[in-house]
Amino acid sequence: MRSRTISPKELVSLIPNIVLLFRDLLKDRRVPRSSKVLLVGTVAYIVSPVDLLPDFVPFIGQVDDAVLAALVVRHFVRSAGPEVIREHWRGDAASLDRLSRAAGVSLW
């Protein structure tokens, strides 16, 4: 039986593909403008040196960024639709499945 949860370590490993996904979503005309504003704010937080948990703290510093990214993905699935996320995902299907579980949404 497959686990319904994702570990923080797995979530952090998805960040490179999440960054590419976010970049592509910003360019997509099907994504509402309000969602793009939310995305820009999220990216600014992720790259900002000021975090709730500083990135220089090994592993834990990236977890808050990864959790925030998963919440934004959930918002995008609900606002733009799962097909938009699937279309722009650059990683493999298994990693997209892990991301959808972390976000608490279904992409299939």
C-alpha positions in Angstrom: 0.0 0.0 0.0 1.3 3.4 -0.9 2.0 6.0 1.8 -0.3 9.1 1.7 2.4 11.3 3.2 5.6 12.8 1.9 8.7 13.3 4.0 10.3 16.8 4.3 13.4 15.4 2.6 11.4 14.2 -0.4 9.7 17.6 -0.6 13.0 19.5 -0.6 14.3 17.2 -3.4 11.4 18.5 -5.6 12.4 22.2 -5.4 14.3 22.4 -8.7 11.3 21.1 -10.7 9.0 23.3 -8.6 11.0 26.4 -9.5 10.7 25.5 -13.2 7.0 24.9 -12.8 6.5 28.3 -11.1 8.4 30.0 -13.9 6.2 28.4 -16.6 3.0 29.1 -14.7 3.9 32.8 -14.6 3.9 32.8 -18.4 0.7 30.8 -18.9 -2.3 32.9 -19.9 -4.7 30.3 -18.3 -3.4 31.2 -14.9 -5.4 34.0 -13.2 -3.5 37.3 -12.5 -4.2 37.0 -8.7 -2.5 33.6 -8.7 0.5 35.1 -10.4 0.8 37.8 -7.8 0.7 35.1 -5.1 3.4 33.2 -6.9 5.6 36.2 -7.2 5.3 36.8 -3.5 6.1 33.2 -2.8 9.2 33.2 -5.0 10.3 36.4 -3.3 9.9 34.8 0.1 11.8 31.6 -1.0 14.8 33.6 -2.4 14.8 36.2 0.4 17.5 35.8 3.0 14.9 36.6 5.6 12.9 33.4 6.4 11.0 32.0 9.4 13.6 29.3 9.3 16.9 30.6 7.8 18.1 28.6 4.8 21.6 28.3 6.4 20.2 25.9 9.0 20.9 22.5 7.4 17.8 20.8 5.9 15.3 22.5 8.2 15.9 25.9 6.5 14.6 24.5 3.2 11.6 22.8 4.7 9.6 26.0 5.2 10.2 26.9 1.6 9.1 23.5 0.4 6.0 23.5 2.4 5.1 27.0 1.2 5.7 25.8 -2.4 3.3 22.8 -1.9 0.6 25.2 -0.6 1.0 27.4 -3.7 0.8 24.3 -5.9 -2.5 23.4 -4.2 -3.8 26.9 -4.9 -2.7 26.6 -8.6 -4.4 23.3 -9.0 -7.6 24.8 -7.7 -7.4 28.0 -9.7 -5.9 27.0 -13.0 -6.7 23.2 -13.0 -4.6 20.1 -12.7 -4.0 19.9 -16.5 -2.0 23.1 -16.4 0.2 21.7 -13.7 0.7 18.4 -15.5 1.5 20.3 -18.7 4.3 22.4 -17.2 5.8 19.7 -14.9 9.4 18.9 -16.0 10.1 16.0 -13.6 8.9 12.5 -13.8 5.4 11.3 -13.0 6.4 9.8 -9.7 7.8 13.1 -8.4 4.6 14.9 -9.6 2.6 12.3 -7.7 4.7 13.1 -4.5 4.1 16.8 -5.0 0.4 16.4 -5.4 0.3 14.3 -2.2 2.3 17.0 -0.4 -0.1 19.6 -1.7 -3.1 17.5 -0.7 -4.6 17.6 -4.2 -5.2 15.2 -7.0 -3.6 15.8 -10.4 -5.1 12.8 -12.2 
